[in-house]
Amino acid sequence: MKIDFAHLPKAFEEHKAEFLEATNEVMSSARYILGKETDELERGLEGFTNSKYALGVSSGTDALLLSMMALGIRAGDEIITTPFTFIATAETIACLGAIPVFVDIEEDTFNIDASLIENVITEKTKAIMPVSLYGQMADMDKINTLAHKHNLAVIEDAAQSFGALYKGQRSCSVSTIGCTSFFPAKPLGCFGDGGAVFTDNNALYEKMKAMRVHGQVARYTHKYIGMGGRLDNLQSAILNVKLKHYNDDIARRQGVAQLYTEHLGDEVSTPTVKADRTSVWAQYTIRVKNRKLLQASLKEKGIPTAVHYPIPMHLQECFEYLGYKKGDFPISEMCADEVMSLPMNPYLSEEEIEYVTTNILKLV
């Protein structure tokens, strides 16, 4: 048996007629940048998340960058985040000359440990950037309470959690600004690069709306230093189709995750989802001690795996200047050595899941 990790071809085939109709309309109209498809998507995203404002942008990375630019983050400002994440989280902070300040993670959820955040808040701290890793949100109540106490913004890096719930509220709707990615392999993915920002703050919305088009408030009139950060209309058209079916996709992903957990039982360290939240399972990530051997053995049997992420941010060469060292964030380092993501997509059959888990259990 050969297993597909994300099964992107199936994501196209399942709604092929709708995709072709939607994209043909864009191409026939030659309306490639912004336009009614993007407007429709933004209204749909607002309704889905119950956020007042949504803006389609060019990628999840640009969503993070745009959010910090709108908040006025400057060189020397500090932003608290997690070292166990994709590079974009800390990279965008550094791109503005700001300083990523890392806090270790919870061992069970892989998300930032909110109880450690206040210890690193200084007079230079301007924001907290929790990452909703693998599809589950961090402890946003604790984070928002701390932010309110210290007059800080909260930017949720929700690149992997769009559609997840925290105490009944959608990811991207519970912070100053929420940012997500529509990279093809995400739970809600387009067919290229794409992302979105969300806020309930009208002033931030208007500022980000201008900043995604080079700070322009009228033609060739620039109020802000901005960026070329628009979402292509073709991608908006694709996302409009996928958003209609997204609740079904979430349910299927959750079903896949449940079967993985049931089949693996207590013999493998499986993901924990807190009782007050849900996951959209961007990844199904287990922890194993013999990862390299296990990956090689599974590959021989047609089972792909991935490691998200093998090197924490504080040990990356590009962040040596921050002065962190091995041992500073032991939970992140332990997880980086042990995590292994299994195939995850809405189309996995129980037979495929049983095949994957049976072969894992033979080797752990």
C-alpha positions, 0 to 999 in steps of 0.5 A: 500500500502507498499512502499519500501524505496530504493527498492534494490531487484528491482535494482538486478532483473532489470539487473539480467542476466547481473549481474550473467554473470559478477560475474560468470566470476569473480568467474570462473577466481578466480580473486577476487582482482583488475584485468580487471573488476576493470581496466574497472570500473576505465576507465568507471568512468574516462569517466563518470566524465571526470576526468583524474584518478579514483581509485576504493577503499574499501568504501566511508569512505576509499576514504576520508581517502586515500585522506587526507593521500595522501595530507599529512594531519597530527595531528593538521592540520585543515580541514574545513567541515560541521557539517550536514553530516554523521559521516564519513566526520568528523570521517576520519579527526579525525582518522588522528589526524587532527581537523574538523573545522565546518561551518554552512550550507545553509538553502535551500540546506543543503550544507556548506555555502561557504560565512562563510568558510574564517572566520575560515581559520587559518595558520593550515588549510590544506583543505576544505571538502565540502559535496555534501549532498542528491545528490546536489553539494555545491558552488564549484566555491566559495570554489575553489576560496577560496582554491586557494587564501589560498593555500588549497586542496579541497576534495569533499565528493561526497558520495551522489552525484555521477553523479550530475552536477555543471555548466556542470561538474560532481561531483568528477571532480571539486576539488583536489580530489573527493571521492564517495561511492558505498554503496548499497543504493547510487544512484550508488550502488554495492552489498556490500561496495565500493567507488572511488577517483578521481583527475586530479593530476598525482602525487596524483593519483600515490600516492593514487594508491600505498597507497590503497595497503599498500603504495606498489610501487613494491612487498614488497617495500613500499614507503608510509604508506598506507592501505588495501583499494582495491575495490573487483573485484566482486563489480567492475563487478557489478558496470560495469553493473550498470554504463551502465544504470546509466544515465537512473537511474539518469533521473528516480530519477529526475522524481520521485523528480519532482513528489514529489515536484509537489504533495507536492506543497507549503504546505511542505518545499521541497528540493531546487536545484540551477539553475546552478546544478542538483541533483541525489537525494540520498535522497528526504528530506523535512522539517517538524515541527511535524516529530515524529508524521508524521513518526509514522503515515506514518509508520502505512500506510506502508510508510517508512521514515528516518532522515538524520541526527538527530544530527549534528557533533558538538553535537555528544559525540565523538566530545565533545573535540572540544569544540562546544556547542548547538547554534553554528551552528543554521541552522544545528541544525534547519535542524537536528530537521526538516528533513525527507527523503521520499522513493527515488529510480528509481522504484517508480510509480506515484501512490506510490508517490501520496499515500506518498504525500497525506498522508503527506499533511493530517498531515502537 
